[in-house]
C-alpha cells in the first residue's frame, strides 16, 4: 500500500457511478466485476506509490506525493473501462 506522503499531496477519489442500481439489478455480476475493479485500481495505486487512506463502498480515497503519479494511476483505471 505504500506510506502516507508528506508535504504537498495530491488526492484521488474514485467512485462507480450508478453502482447502487447496478447492485440491485445484477448482484452476482457486480460482485465479480467489483473484485476485478478493486484489484486493477489497487495495482495502479501501488505502482504509482499511492496511499489508500479510505474506502467507502466502491470508492477509494488515495494520496500521492505528486500530481503525475495520481494522473497515471487514474489512467490505469480508465484504460480498463
N, C-alpha and C positions, 0 to 999 in steps of 0.2 A: 504494500500500500504506500510505502514511502513515509517521509517525515513531513510534518507541517512546515510550510515555507514561512519565512520571516521577512520583514521589510515590506516592500511594495509587493502586493499579492494580487493575482488575477483569479476571479471566481467564475466557475462554470456551473450552471444549473441546468439539469435535463428534466424532461417530462414527456410522457407519451400522451399526446392529445387524444381525448375521447376514450381513454382506456377503461373507464367505468362501464360505458356502454358495451365495449368490446368484451369485457369480462362477463357481463350479463348474457350476451348473445353467443359467445364462443369460449366458455371457460377452459376446456381442455386445450384448445389451440393456443389460447392466450398464455396458459401456464408454460407450455413448451416454448413458445416464442419469447416470453419474458426471460426464461432461463438463458436462451441464446443471446438476447439483448443485453442482459446484465453481464454475461461473460465477455462479449465483444467490447462493451464500454469499459469494464474493469481492466481489460488488457490494454486498451488505448490509454487509459489514465495512468496505469503503471509504466507503460513505455515512455510517457512524457512527464514522469515524476509528479503525477497528480496525487493529492492527498484528499481522500474521501472523508469528509467530516460530517456528512449527514445523508441518510437515505429515508425517503418518505414515499411509501407505495412503490411506484415505478420510477421515481425521480431520484437523481443523485445531486449532491452538493459537493463540489470538488474545488480545492485550492491549488493554484500553480504558482511557481516563482516567476514565470514570465508569460506575457500575453501570447507569444508564439507557441509555447507548449500547450496552452489552453486551446488555441485555434487548431493546432494539429491533432489534439485528442478529439476535439469536436468533429473534425473532418473524418476521422476513422468511423465514428458512429454514423455520420451522414452517408458515408460511402456504402453502408450496408442496408440503407433504407430501400 
